[in-house]
């Protein structure tokens, strides 16, 4: 593993060790009351959230932790009765689903940003009447309807909601159902703020790192920044179809895979892109890991040239330099560079990750839980990568629902590095939910793991979510009876 990864892993372990030692020191102190000592011991075993309950009596802590939590007395008799949704404006369009049961317990899930909620709705007829606590059984029923990237959105949303529901039914956090936790806080990485003024950008970065507390950043290093600089690109003609990597017709630049654009970066272009990184690295310093992404579409040879131009900046990783399907090209890039490489946010299921991991085509695997198969499948990806000496970071660009699903998965996966948060500057994002144990959703660049809050540990704040529904669909968990009837025979063999 590259040296920068070893440093990051060491820092994470040191922070987790300090949190545990601080808790133990208070437990051992003669000034700690018996009730408080008992409370602290419970947190060490998976007890109540420390971040919000410090200073409360044991009785008040119990009351705070269990308030407004829906618990069922008979999980074995649970049945799924409905699946409903709303579509939020997060990342342009991100749907939240709710799975209801015959006992009033419900689970929340999320369809990946930019994906159609109908990916989830078409699964409703296949899960009605099932016991939601049989998570793996239901996952095996529906996983055939998932595909790569956003086509997996429905399957992942349902799987996520099932873990939320199951945790509530048994009154335990989702991480406990995944086998337990390795850490009490989850490190988050965030975008570097941009500005046309160096002085203003310096202020924004200081706000990001010192005030908001983020200790890991990521920036774009895109050839789109070169399109108006003469002499920086060979064959920029294709960019005239639209330089966006995300939108365009089937034969546009956006939908042309990297080896087929004919774009090359000149030495002048490499110098300009290196200047961008040098500028930000100079503001951030070298103690903070800095990742890069969104380079544009060009071939493996130019990926290597760009990577070598950036090696000296000790970046945490180069992300998605070519499409994830090109395992051999990823390995060629990885072997040629000192900087760690990563891919995986569009990969569905562990089976699709195996070649990347087995061949050490990347240094870090980077799944997005709302595409990779959900909580358990993402943990499986992380565990498999760990066996091969590969770390795992996690891509996330959704609502607080998928954010918390990632927090639970990260807590339960040993080789985890950092989790993306894509809505740092969206002022209303955190207000879409409230935690069921009173903890902060994000605290100084880290997400506190809910130590006892059942399921995902959040509830929607209805009035806030309704303020931020997608303009094209402002329904709010309305009935979906038209999706109740199953109209096909789904078995994939004769």
C-alpha angles and dihedrals in degrees: 000000000000117000094245090061092051090053092050093048090049091051092050092050092048092052093047091047092051092051090052093046092049090053091048092048091056090046091053096045114111088219092064114101121235092247091049091047090051089049092052092049090053091053090053089057095046098292134146125328111272098198097071104022101057110129096020123120117251091253093049090047091054091049093048093047097050099039118120093000115137109224127182125210097209114042092166089064096049117126130184109243105169148005119207135166151194127203117225130199092238109132088356095296128014124156127212119203130201123205113203129200141199091259100054094254114128138185131216125219137167136225110219119268112275093016127119116256087220087078084072100035093059088061094058096087089052096056104036110120094017122124103250091212089070088080099159093046092053091044090056090050094054107027092089087069094060126090138179121305115345093357086076091058097103097047092047093047092053093045090050093050091050093057090048090050095044092050091052092047093054094032096237133116118262092246089062090057089053091059104278137295135288097193142025097215132041120219114229130205122207139188119271109247115243132214138168088233119068090210092052092046090051089055092048093050091048089052090049095050104030106029100029091033102223112160098185126054138185130201138187119245100188133172086219085080088062100050093095095042110089117230097020102100136040113218099008088161092099090059088066087074085068126299094226114116090207112046134050145086124299093271096039127113089260091062098037111103117236101258092053105056097078090219119148129182116230124219088259089052092051090051091051093050091046088052089056091054093041090052094054095038088053090056097041099040127214101281092074116072111238122196128191135213147158100056097160132243116310135125133278094260092059090043088060093046090051093044092053090049089056100039093095092062092067094229119192090232149334107234129211097341089167131010112294091240092069097083096164092050091050090052091049090053094044093050092049098051139065092209116087116251131211143183137159113104092117098042120115117209133350091271089068091050098050098089092049090051099038093051094042086235088157134027093220130031112219114194126176106221092217090058104030097066104276135278102323096041091049091051088051089053090051093047092049091049091049091057088056095047096255124133126223129225120178129230116214131168105155143089125304087270095069089034090062092044087057091048091056092046092047091049090055097046119080102203094052118135111177142335125228121237111193101179101057093132097041099107096202098044099095091044092066088083142026124214116243093222099044096249123138115263090221126014120187097326095320133091113225110228111236101243098194108001105120121245114346090343098235141097127201118253095225098199091051096046090050089057090058105043120137112270091232096055120026097167114127117212091318120173115284100196091146088071096052098090121080110216105178144058104242105189111122097209137052 
